[in-house]
Amino acid sequence: MQKFGLFLVVLLVGALLAGGVFLLTWDIPAPSSKVEKVIPNDRIAK
């Protein structure tokens, strides 16, 4: 039973390391939609 617990711990640590490497190397594309917001002249400080 102790070997099985050790196996689960090693498996969990390996999965966490693999997930970390995946997130570090993932090339997430930047948002490509253009955002335009109209600001009324009353809100602009003089």
N, CA, C and O of each residue as an XYZ file, in Angstrom:
184
protein
N       0.821     -1.190      0.000
C       0.000      0.000      0.000
C       0.875      1.268      0.000
O       0.492      2.286     -0.577
N       2.023      1.202      0.634
C       2.904      2.357      0.705
C       3.501      2.683     -0.667
O       3.709      3.849     -1.002
N       3.769      1.650     -1.446
C       4.294      1.873     -2.796
C       3.249      2.543     -3.678
O       3.581      3.378     -4.519
N       1.986      2.173     -3.483
C       0.909      2.780     -4.262
C       0.765      4.263     -3.926
O       0.564      5.082     -4.822
N       0.865      4.608     -2.661
C       0.803      6.007     -2.240
C       1.965      6.807     -2.803
O       1.783      7.942     -3.243
N       3.150      6.227     -2.791
C       4.324      6.884     -3.364
C       4.134      7.078     -4.871
O       4.498      8.117     -5.422
N       3.571      6.084     -5.516
C       3.293      6.190     -6.953
C       2.326      7.332     -7.234
O       2.521      8.084     -8.189
N       1.290      7.472     -6.418
C       0.331      8.556     -6.615
C       0.973      9.922     -6.395
O       0.679     10.864     -7.130
N       1.830     10.040     -5.411
C       2.512     11.312     -5.146
C       3.427     11.667     -6.320
O       3.436     12.811     -6.775
N       4.191     10.694     -6.809
C       5.080     10.929     -7.947
C       4.261     11.296     -9.185
O       4.650     12.182     -9.946
N       3.146     10.628     -9.386
C       2.279     10.925    -10.519
C       1.702     12.340    -10.411
O       1.625     13.049    -11.414
N       1.305     12.748     -9.234
C       0.756     14.084     -9.026
C       1.818     15.160     -9.255
O       1.543     16.172     -9.901
N       3.018     14.951     -8.737
C       4.106     15.914     -8.927
C       4.467     15.994    -10.411
O       4.707     17.088    -10.923
N       4.508     14.879    -11.096
C       4.799     14.871    -12.527
C       3.737     15.602    -13.325
O       4.058     16.322    -14.270
N       2.475     15.428    -12.957
C       1.393     16.123    -13.653
C       1.471     17.626    -13.413
O       1.230     18.407    -14.334
N       1.802     18.042    -12.201
C       1.949     19.468    -11.911
C       3.114     20.072    -12.682
O       2.998     21.175    -13.216
N       4.224     19.368    -12.746
C       5.370     19.859    -13.504
C       5.051     19.947    -14.993
O       5.407     20.924    -15.652
N       4.386     18.936    -15.516
C       4.024     18.954    -16.934
C       3.050     20.096    -17.230
O       3.171     20.749    -18.267
N       2.099     20.347    -16.349
C       1.166     21.455    -16.525
C       1.876     22.797    -16.469
O       1.549     23.705    -17.233
N       2.844     22.930    -15.571
C       3.615     24.169    -15.486
C       4.426     24.425    -16.733
O       4.474     25.551    -17.229
N       5.067     23.383    -17.246
C       5.848     23.521    -18.487
C       4.923     23.876    -19.648
O       5.275     24.698    -20.494
N       3.762     23.268    -19.691
C       2.799     23.567    -20.759
C       2.375     25.035    -20.710
O       2.335     25.695    -21.748
N       2.058     25.554    -19.525
C       1.633     26.947    -19.405
C       2.763     27.914    -19.724
O       2.517     28.990    -20.270
N       3.997     27.551    -19.393
C       5.133     28.424    -19.684
C       5.436     28.500    -21.175
O       5.909     29.529    -21.658
N       5.171     27.433    -21.901
C       5.526     27.395    -23.320
C       4.345     27.667    -24.249
O       4.527     27.721    -25.466
N       3.135     27.839    -23.701
C       1.948     28.038    -24.516
C       1.972     29.442    -25.103
O       2.085     30.418    -24.361
N       1.869     29.558    -26.417
C       1.881     30.840    -27.107
C       0.434     31.312    -27.274
O      -0.221     31.003    -28.269
N      -0.048     32.060    -26.289
C      -1.434     32.522    -26.296
C      -1.545     33.720    -27.240
O      -0.814     34.697    -27.072
N      -2.435     33.667    -28.222
C      -2.561     34.806    -29.136
C      -3.199     36.012    -28.444
O      -4.076     35.862    -27.594
N      -2.748     37.195    -28.818
C      -3.304     38.428    -28.271
C      -4.689     38.676    -28.854
O      -4.973     38.251    -29.974
N      -5.543     39.350    -28.114
C      -6.873     39.668    -28.658
C      -6.754     40.540    -29.905
O      -5.941     41.463    -29.950
N      -7.559     40.245    -30.905
C      -7.441     40.957    -32.172
C      -8.619     41.887    -32.449
O      -8.648     42.541    -33.491
N      -9.591     41.960    -31.540
C     -10.726     42.843    -31.785
C     -10.394     44.269    -31.345
O      -9.745     44.479    -30.321
N     -10.844     45.234    -32.128
C     -10.571     46.632    -31.856
C     -11.678     47.189    -30.955
O     -12.862     46.945    -31.188
N     -11.278     47.939    -29.925
C     -12.245     48.512    -28.989
C     -12.177     50.029    -29.113
O     -11.106     50.625    -28.999
N     -13.330     50.643    -29.348
C     -13.414     52.096    -29.428
C     -14.473     52.566    -28.432
O     -15.587     52.043    -28.394
N     -14.103     53.558    -27.629
C     -15.031     54.088    -26.643
C     -15.065     55.605    -26.783
O     -14.021     56.256    -26.817
N     -16.268     56.159    -26.863
C     -16.436     57.600    -26.996
C     -16.490     58.204    -25.606
O     -17.294     57.792    -24.770
N     -15.619     59.194    -25.359
C     -15.602     59.888    -24.074
C     -16.162     61.280    -24.297
O     -15.639     62.034    -25.118
N     -17.229     61.633    -23.572
C     -17.803     62.965    -23.752
C     -16.837     64.050    -23.278
O     -16.011     63.816    -22.396
N     -16.952     65.237    -23.872
C     -16.074     66.345    -23.516
C     -16.237     66.771    -22.069
O     -15.297     67.307    -21.482
N     -17.391     66.550    -21.484
C     -17.632     66.929    -20.092
C     -16.750     66.156    -19.124
O     -16.438     66.661    -18.045
N     -16.347     64.964    -19.475
C     -15.541     64.125    -18.583
C     -14.067     64.402    -18.680
O     -13.306     63.938    -17.830
N     -13.625     65.147    -19.691
C     -12.206     65.432    -19.868
C     -11.840     66.611    -18.967
O     -12.489     67.656    -19.005
N     -10.799     66.434    -18.163
C     -10.364     67.494    -17.243
C      -9.787     68.672    -18.034
O      -9.094     68.488    -19.034
N     -10.086     69.869    -17.565
C      -9.627     71.065    -18.262
C      -8.380     71.629    -17.609
O      -7.849     72.642    -18.063
